[in-house]
């Protein structure tokens, strides 16, 4: 599995999510977005509905109805889900998915200006060091967009 750490310093993780989710959907991924709690799920649902007036990003908050959840290309919940056959997990500063969920990729978006979120991301990074079958990349927002950081 490939795990991308996205340090958001010029925008919030919530502002970054729509662009990354759209790119992922365009690339053929099915997405599971993990928010911190039910309130954050509602906020992210609203953001994905309204982030651009000229487009629609197909998504829905998980509601526990398997028939509803499994057809969603992008499913938002306060836990990692695979009910929609997700191949990509996007975590909104909310930890990393279990390895046995079978995602191809996982992205951890975190506020790089928040010392607690930065410390948590560093702990996750270190915990993955040397794990067989995992590739880690670290991205930071720069003046020209996302720049991969060599660690």
N, CA, C and O of each residue as an XYZ file, in Angstrom:
604
protein
N       0.854     -1.176      0.000
C       0.000      0.000      0.000
C       0.896      1.233      0.000
O       1.950      1.261      0.635
N       0.456      2.233     -0.717
C       1.141      3.521     -0.736
C       0.405      4.480      0.198
O      -0.815      4.628      0.113
N       1.152      5.127      1.083
C       0.554      6.067      2.024
C       1.169      7.439      1.799
O       2.383      7.616      1.905
N       0.316      8.405      1.486
C       0.752      9.778      1.260
C       0.378     10.660      2.439
O      -0.778     10.698      2.859
N       1.354     11.359      2.960
C       1.134     12.325      4.034
C       1.075     13.700      3.383
O       2.015     14.104      2.699
N      -0.025     14.422      3.591
C      -0.240     15.724      2.962
C      -0.303     16.799      4.040
O      -1.301     16.938      4.747
N       0.786     17.554      4.149
C       0.883     18.628      5.142
C       0.293     19.906      4.538
O       0.899     20.546      3.679
N      -0.879     20.250      5.001
C      -1.598     21.414      4.490
C      -1.157     22.647      5.272
O      -1.436     22.767      6.465
N      -0.469     23.557      4.595
C      -0.004     24.776      5.267
C      -0.567     26.044      4.647
O      -0.567     27.095      5.288
N      -1.041     25.966      3.422
C      -1.598     27.133      2.740
C      -3.125     27.073      2.662
O      -3.782     28.078      2.392
N      -3.668     25.909      2.898
C      -5.113     25.665      2.902
C      -5.396     24.678      4.021
O      -4.485     24.009      4.510
N      -6.640     24.585      4.423
C      -7.007     23.600      5.426
C      -7.196     22.240      4.746
O      -7.414     22.188      3.535
N      -7.117     21.157      5.491
C      -7.401     19.850      4.892
C      -8.784     19.801      4.226
O      -8.939     19.164      3.184
N      -9.778     20.458      4.809
C     -11.124     20.478      4.218
C     -11.148     21.197      2.875
O     -11.947     20.853      2.004
N     -10.283     22.189      2.698
C     -10.198     22.895      1.415
C      -9.447     22.076      0.377
O      -9.679     22.230     -0.822
N      -8.556     21.214      0.825
C      -7.756     20.382     -0.072
C      -8.535     19.153     -0.535
O      -8.352     18.685     -1.658
N      -9.396     18.636      0.323
C     -10.126     17.399      0.028
C     -10.822     17.392     -1.330
O     -10.647     16.426     -2.073
N     -11.600     18.408     -1.699
C     -12.324     18.317     -2.977
C     -11.417     18.114     -4.185
O     -11.738     17.320     -5.069
N     -10.297     18.816     -4.235
C      -9.396     18.673     -5.381
C      -8.772     17.279     -5.426
O      -8.701     16.665     -6.490
N      -8.321     16.777     -4.274
C      -7.726     15.440     -4.250
C      -8.766     14.365     -4.557
O      -8.482     13.410     -5.281
N      -9.963     14.522     -4.009
C     -11.021     13.546     -4.270
C     -11.397     13.544     -5.751
O     -11.600     12.477     -6.329
N     -11.493     14.711     -6.369
C     -11.832     14.769     -7.792
C     -10.755     14.094     -8.640
O     -11.069     13.342     -9.563
N      -9.493     14.360     -8.330
C      -8.399     13.707     -9.074
C      -8.454     12.199     -8.896
O      -8.244     11.450     -9.850
N      -8.734     11.754     -7.682
C      -8.794     10.319     -7.411
C      -9.958      9.663     -8.164
O      -9.792      8.589     -8.741
N     -11.119     10.295     -8.160
C     -12.267      9.753     -8.898
C     -11.968      9.708    -10.397
O     -12.299      8.735    -11.075
N     -11.339     10.767    -10.906
C     -10.980     10.805    -12.323
C     -10.000      9.687    -12.681
O      -9.999      9.198    -13.810
N      -9.162      9.281    -11.711
C      -8.183      8.215    -11.927
C      -8.783      6.824    -11.706
O      -8.086      5.819    -11.851
N     -10.073      6.761    -11.354
C     -10.741      5.486    -11.214
C     -10.785      4.904     -9.805
O     -11.223      3.769     -9.619
N     -10.343      5.660     -8.823
C     -10.414      5.184     -7.441
C     -11.836      5.307     -6.904
O     -12.587      6.191     -7.317
N     -12.199      4.428     -5.993
C     -13.395      4.575     -5.161
C     -12.853      4.977     -3.802
O     -11.826      4.456     -3.365
N     -13.532      5.901     -3.127
C     -12.941      6.570     -1.975
C     -13.737      6.367     -0.699
O     -14.968      6.386     -0.696
N     -13.000      6.173      0.380
C     -13.543      6.212      1.734
C     -12.883      7.402      2.429
O     -11.663      7.427      2.589
N     -13.678      8.382      2.842
C     -13.159      9.550      3.555
C     -13.497      9.370      5.029
O     -14.657      9.172      5.393
N     -12.466      9.440      5.878
C     -12.680      9.309      7.317
C     -12.561     10.670      7.972
O     -11.509     11.308      7.944
N     -13.665     11.099      8.561
C     -13.709     12.353      9.323
C     -13.538     12.026     10.801
O     -13.656     10.872     11.210
N     -13.258     13.051     11.592
C     -13.042     12.840     13.031
C     -14.309     12.420     13.773
O     -14.248     11.609     14.697
N     -15.462     12.972     13.368
C     -16.701     12.692     14.090
C     -17.889     12.993     13.174
O     -17.716     13.428     12.035
N     -19.104     12.754     13.692
C     -20.314     12.932     12.882
C     -20.489     14.379     12.419
O     -20.950     14.623     11.304
N     -20.127     15.324     13.262
C     -20.228     16.733     12.871
C     -19.301     17.037     11.696
O     -19.679     17.771     10.782
N     -18.105     16.486     11.714
C     -17.160     16.693     10.614
C     -17.661     16.024      9.336
O     -17.425     16.536      8.242
N     -18.342     14.897      9.457
C     -18.930     14.244      8.280
C     -19.913     15.202      7.603
O     -19.894     15.354      6.382
N     -20.765     15.843      8.394
C     -21.735     16.801      7.839
C     -21.039     17.971      7.156
O     -21.452     18.395      6.076
N     -19.984     18.497      7.780
C     -19.241     19.621      7.184
C     -18.613     19.213      5.851
O     -18.682     19.958      4.874
N     -18.002     18.032      5.817
C     -17.360     17.578      4.580
C     -18.388     17.320      3.484
O     -18.133     17.612      2.315
N     -19.531     16.784      3.845
C     -20.605     16.583      2.871
C     -20.989     17.921      2.239
O     -21.119     18.020      1.019
N     -21.166     18.936      3.062
C     -21.520     20.274      2.558
C     -20.410     20.841      1.669
O     -20.688     21.417      0.617
N     -19.175     20.680      2.085
C     -18.036     21.186      1.296
C     -17.998     20.521     -0.074
O     -17.792     21.194     -1.084
N     -18.193     19.206     -0.116
C     -18.135     18.508     -1.405
C     -19.318     18.844     -2.315
O     -19.209     18.733     -3.536
N     -20.435     19.250     -1.734
C     -21.572     19.694     -2.547
C     -21.338     21.074     -3.137
O     -21.831     21.364     -4.227
N     -20.604     21.925     -2.452
C     -20.556     23.339     -2.825
C     -19.184     23.848     -3.250
O     -19.036     25.044     -3.503
N     -18.175     22.983     -3.338
C     -16.825     23.503     -3.580
C     -16.660     24.166     -4.941
O     -15.819     25.053     -5.088
N     -17.438     23.762     -5.935
C     -17.409     24.441     -7.233
C     -18.817     24.499     -7.792
O     -19.548     23.509     -7.750
N     -19.192     25.630     -8.305
C     -20.547     25.806     -8.827
C     -20.756     25.076    -10.152
O     -21.889     24.756    -10.509
N     -19.665     24.810    -10.887
C     -19.797     24.246    -12.228
C     -19.564     22.739    -12.302
O     -19.446     22.191    -13.398
N     -19.496     22.056    -11.150
C     -19.272     20.619    -11.208
C     -19.913     19.930    -10.011
O     -20.340     20.568     -9.049
N     -19.965     18.601    -10.107
C     -20.523     17.790     -9.039
C     -19.548     16.665     -8.744
O     -19.118     15.957     -9.655
N     -19.203     16.500     -7.505
C     -18.355     15.402     -7.076
C     -19.273     14.359     -6.420
O     -19.788     14.599     -5.328
N     -19.482     13.219     -7.061
C     -20.432     12.246     -6.522
C     -19.950     11.675     -5.188
O     -18.852     11.125     -5.097
N     -20.773     11.811     -4.172
C     -20.406     11.388     -2.825
C     -21.656     11.309     -1.967
O     -22.736     11.738     -2.373
N     -21.491     10.752     -0.772
C     -22.578     10.746      0.212
C     -21.998     10.391      1.567
O     -20.992      9.686      1.658
N     -22.633     10.880      2.614
C     -22.255     10.396      3.944
C     -22.809      8.985      4.127
O     -23.912      8.682      3.672
N     -22.043      8.131      4.791
C     -22.510      6.773      5.064
C     -23.736      6.854      5.955
O     -23.787      7.651      6.891
N     -24.726      6.016      5.653
C     -25.926      6.029      6.496
C     -26.242      4.648      7.068
O     -27.274      4.461      7.712
N     -25.347      3.676      6.830
C     -25.562      2.338      7.367
C     -26.436      1.464      6.498
O     -26.541      0.261      6.739
N     -27.067      2.046      5.486
C     -27.873      1.276      4.543
C     -26.918      0.720      3.490
O     -26.441      1.460      2.630
N     -26.643     -0.565      3.557
C     -25.644     -1.177      2.689
C     -25.913     -0.907      1.214
O     -24.977     -0.629      0.464
N     -27.171     -0.982      0.781
C     -27.484     -0.742     -0.630
C     -27.158      0.690     -1.036
O     -26.720      0.927     -2.162
N     -27.361      1.635     -0.144
C     -27.026      3.032     -0.418
C     -25.512      3.227     -0.396
O     -24.946      3.815     -1.318
N     -24.870      2.743      0.636
C     -23.432      2.978      0.819
C     -22.594      2.325     -0.273
O     -21.599      2.902     -0.712
N     -22.980      1.125     -0.720
C     -22.122      0.404     -1.649
C     -22.071      1.036     -3.040
O     -21.133      0.759     -3.787
N     -23.035      1.868     -3.415
C     -23.007      2.472     -4.752
C     -22.276      3.816     -4.781
O     -22.088      4.388     -5.855
N     -21.870      4.318     -3.642
C     -21.251      5.641     -3.590
C     -19.777      5.587     -4.023
O     -19.006      4.803     -3.470
N     -19.381      6.398     -4.992
C     -17.974      6.437     -5.397
C     -17.084      7.057     -4.309
O     -15.898      6.745     -4.204
N     -17.683      7.933     -3.513
C     -16.960      8.597     -2.423
C     -17.880      8.569     -1.200
O     -18.930      9.211     -1.185
N     -17.473      7.824     -0.187
C     -18.293      7.623      0.997
C     -17.611      8.280      2.198
O     -16.442      8.014      2.476
N     -18.345      9.135      2.904
C     -17.797      9.873      4.046
C     -18.365      9.286      5.333
O     -19.573      9.079      5.450
N     -17.483      9.016      6.303
C     -17.930      8.456      7.580
C     -16.951      8.848      8.675
O     -15.896      9.423      8.406
N     -17.313      8.532      9.908
C     -16.403      8.796     11.018
C     -15.564      7.560     11.351
O     -14.999      7.448     12.439
N     -15.499      6.634     10.384
C     -14.619      5.467     10.482
C     -14.257      5.057      9.061
O     -14.921      5.453      8.104
N     -13.207      4.265      8.931
C     -12.846      3.767      7.605
C     -13.848      2.697      7.199
O     -14.198      1.821      7.990
N     -14.302      2.782      5.952
C     -15.279      1.825      5.432
C     -14.793      1.235      4.118
O     -14.047      1.869      3.372
N     -15.226      0.020      3.852
C     -14.953     -0.603      2.562
C     -16.244     -1.074      1.900
O     -16.215     -1.816      0.918
N     -17.373     -0.638      2.446
C     -18.666     -1.069      1.918
C     -18.888     -0.608      0.480
O     -19.695     -1.200     -0.237
N     -18.191      0.431      0.053
C     -18.333      0.904     -1.322
C     -17.184      0.415     -2.201
O     -16.925      0.988     -3.259
N     -16.494     -0.642     -1.768
C     -15.346     -1.202     -2.492
C     -14.262     -0.148     -2.695
O     -13.635     -0.086     -3.753
N     -14.048      0.674     -1.683
C     -13.050      1.749     -1.761
C     -11.652      1.186     -1.989
O     -11.255      0.192     -1.381
N     -10.922      1.843     -2.874
C      -9.526      1.494     -3.130
C      -8.587      2.565     -2.593
O      -7.371      2.374     -2.556
N      -9.159      3.695     -2.176
C      -8.391      4.808     -1.625
C      -9.063      5.288     -0.351
O     -10.269      5.533     -0.323
N      -8.268      5.418      0.702
C      -8.756      5.995      1.953
C      -8.149      7.386      2.100
O      -6.944      7.568      1.927
N      -8.992      8.362      2.421
C      -8.518      9.707      2.720
C      -8.903     10.002      4.162
O     -10.082     10.016      4.514
N      -7.898     10.234      4.982
C      -8.124     10.527      6.395
C      -7.961     12.016      6.631
O      -6.960     12.622      6.249
N      -8.957     12.585      7.263
C      -8.938     14.011      7.576
C      -8.367     14.198      8.985
O      -9.108     14.443      9.937
N      -7.048     14.082      9.105
C      -6.350     14.178     10.390
C      -6.903     13.169     11.385
O      -6.961     13.442     12.584
N      -7.306     12.013     10.896
C      -8.015     11.052     11.737
C      -7.378      9.662     11.705
O      -8.085      8.655     11.709
N      -6.060      9.606     11.674
C      -5.364      8.323     11.723
C      -5.267      7.632     10.387
O      -5.683      8.162      9.357
N      -4.706      6.433     10.422
C      -4.514      5.642      9.216
C      -5.399      4.407      9.250
O      -5.736      3.913     10.326
N      -5.781      3.903      8.071
C      -6.681      2.743      8.034
C      -5.963      1.455      8.419
O      -4.740      1.359      8.309
N      -6.726      0.470      8.869
C      -6.140     -0.850      9.121
C      -5.594     -1.432      7.819
O      -6.202     -1.275      6.761
N      -4.473     -2.090      7.900
C      -3.858     -2.648      6.695
C      -4.721     -3.725      6.051
O      -4.672     -3.904      4.834
N      -5.508     -4.443      6.842
C      -6.301     -5.547      6.293
C      -7.548     -5.088      5.541
O      -8.318     -5.931      5.082
N      -7.772     -3.787      5.401
C      -8.920     -3.302      4.644
C      -8.692     -3.389      3.146
O      -9.650     -3.311      2.377
N      -7.465     -3.548      2.715
C      -7.179     -3.773      1.307
C      -7.157     -2.546      0.418
O      -7.245     -2.670     -0.804
N      -7.041     -1.352      1.010
C      -6.928     -0.159      0.162
C      -5.619     -0.225     -0.631
O      -4.619     -0.755     -0.148
N      -5.637      0.315     -1.843
C      -4.409      0.442     -2.630
C      -3.569      1.604     -2.131
O      -2.341      1.533     -2.086
N      -4.263      2.681     -1.753
C      -3.585      3.893     -1.292
C      -4.340      4.477     -0.115
O      -5.536      4.249      0.066
N      -3.600      5.240      0.683
C      -4.209      5.997      1.776
C      -3.543      7.367      1.810
O      -2.336      7.486      1.602
N      -4.339      8.393      2.074
C      -3.826      9.756      2.186
C      -4.198     10.277      3.563
O      -5.349     10.170      3.986
N      -3.231     10.834      4.252
C      -3.477     11.475      5.541
C      -3.318     12.972      5.331
O      -2.203     13.461      5.147
N      -4.429     13.703      5.359
C      -4.400     15.160      5.228
C      -4.392     15.736      6.632
O      -5.226     15.375      7.463
N      -3.441     16.640      6.901
C      -3.376     17.223      8.233
C      -2.953     18.681      8.150
O      -2.291     19.107      7.204
N      -3.353     19.428      9.163
C      -3.045     20.849      9.247
C      -1.608     21.000      9.722
O      -1.304     20.773     10.893
N      -0.736     21.382      8.816
C       0.683     21.538      9.128
C       0.992     22.730      9.996
O       2.133     22.898     10.425
N      -0.001     23.570     10.269
C       0.190     24.722     11.155
C      -0.292     24.429     12.574
O      -0.174     25.276     13.459
N      -0.832     23.238     12.789
C      -1.336     22.826     14.093
C      -0.315     21.863     14.708
O      -0.080     20.783     14.167
N       0.280     22.243     15.813
C       1.364     21.448     16.401
C       0.905     20.044     16.806
O       1.675     19.091     16.686
N      -0.327     19.902     17.279
C      -0.823     18.576     17.672
C      -1.016     17.677     16.460
O      -0.651     16.502     16.493
N      -1.583     18.219     15.396
C      -1.783     17.418     14.188
C      -0.441     17.047     13.554
O      -0.270     15.933     13.058
N       0.497     17.975     13.573
C       1.826     17.715     13.032
C       2.514     16.615     13.837
O       3.117     15.713     13.254
N       2.431     16.675     15.161
C       3.047     15.647     16.021
C       2.402     14.282     15.771
O       3.101     13.270     15.717
N       1.074     14.246     15.618
C       0.385     12.980     15.361
C       0.821     12.396     14.017
O       1.051     11.191     13.911
N       0.933     13.243     12.993
C       1.367     12.777     11.678
C       2.794     12.220     11.754
O       3.097     11.201     11.133
N       3.656     12.879     12.506
C       5.033     12.380     12.666
C       5.044     11.017     13.340
O       5.833     10.147     12.969
N       4.183     10.825     14.316
C       4.096      9.515     14.982
C       3.658      8.432     14.001
O       4.209      7.331     13.993
N       2.667      8.751     13.175
C       2.221      7.783     12.162
C       3.356      7.470     11.189
O       3.577      6.314     10.831
N       4.070      8.508     10.769
C       5.179      8.330      9.828
C       6.217      7.380     10.413
O       6.641      6.429      9.757
N       6.617      7.643     11.642
C       7.632      6.808     12.289
C       7.145      5.378     12.504
O       7.923      4.434     12.364
N       5.879      5.210     12.838
C       5.333      3.875     13.082
C       5.358      3.006     11.822
O       5.390      1.779     11.918
N       5.342      3.629     10.655
C       5.330      2.889      9.389
C       6.732      2.594      8.866
O       6.891      1.838      7.907
N       7.730      3.176      9.481
C       9.101      3.025      9.001
C       9.501      1.561      8.954
O       9.341      0.824      9.927
N      10.028      1.152      7.800
C      10.531     -0.198      7.628
C       9.479     -1.269      7.426
O       9.823     -2.446      7.318
N       8.210     -0.901      7.371
C       7.151     -1.902      7.164
C       7.198     -2.424      5.734
O       7.191     -1.656      4.772
N       7.246     -3.708      5.622
C       7.289     -4.339      4.314
C       5.956     -4.148      3.589
O       4.887     -4.267      4.187
N       6.040     -3.853      2.305
C       4.838     -3.695      1.490
C       4.222     -2.315      1.551
O       3.187     -2.082      0.926
N       4.830     -1.381      2.291
C       4.310     -0.021      2.394
C       5.304      0.967      1.795
O       6.515      0.855      1.987
N       4.764      1.925      1.072
C       5.561      3.026      0.538
C       5.011      4.304      1.128
O       3.802      4.534      1.104
N       5.897      5.147      1.661
C       5.461      6.416      2.243
C       5.969      7.576      1.384
O       7.106      7.573      0.913
N       5.101      8.558      1.197
C       5.514      9.817      0.565
C       5.005     10.958      1.435
O       3.974     10.849      2.097
N       5.754     12.050      1.415
C       5.422     13.203      2.253
C       5.336     14.424      1.347
O       6.300     14.781      0.670
N       4.170     15.055      1.346
C       3.906     16.203      0.480
C       3.604     17.428      1.338
O       2.960     17.320      2.381
N       4.069     18.582      0.897
C       3.775     19.827      1.595
C       3.361     20.879      0.575
O       3.906     20.947     -0.526
N       2.397     21.688      0.959
C       1.961     22.765      0.074
C       3.061     23.822      0.000
O       3.570     24.301      1.013
N       3.404     24.163     -1.239
C       4.368     25.229     -1.473
C       3.718     26.329     -2.296
O       2.521     26.283     -2.579
N       4.501     27.298     -2.671
C       3.972     28.412     -3.462
C       3.444     27.962     -4.813
O       2.538     28.585     -5.366
N       4.011     26.874     -5.355
C       3.619     26.400     -6.682
C       2.757     25.136     -6.627
O       2.565     24.465     -7.641
N       2.261     24.830     -5.481
C       1.444     23.619     -5.347
C       2.115     22.615     -4.431
O       2.943     22.978     -3.594
N       1.754     21.348     -4.592
C       2.275     20.288     -3.741
C       3.697     19.927     -4.138
O       3.987     19.704     -5.314
N       4.571     19.873     -3.157
C       5.976     19.533     -3.384
C       6.321     18.327     -2.519
O       6.096     18.328     -1.308
N       6.872     17.298     -3.160
C       7.276     16.120     -2.399
C       8.513     16.466     -1.577
O       9.469     17.055     -2.081
N       8.476     16.093     -0.323
C       9.580     16.357      0.594
C      10.416     15.093      0.745
O       9.868     14.004      0.920
N      11.705     15.227      0.682
C      12.604     14.081      0.891
C      12.835     13.962      2.396
O      13.213     14.924      3.064
N      12.602     12.776      2.901
C      12.767     12.584      4.357
C      13.910     11.661      4.660
O      14.191     11.389      5.827
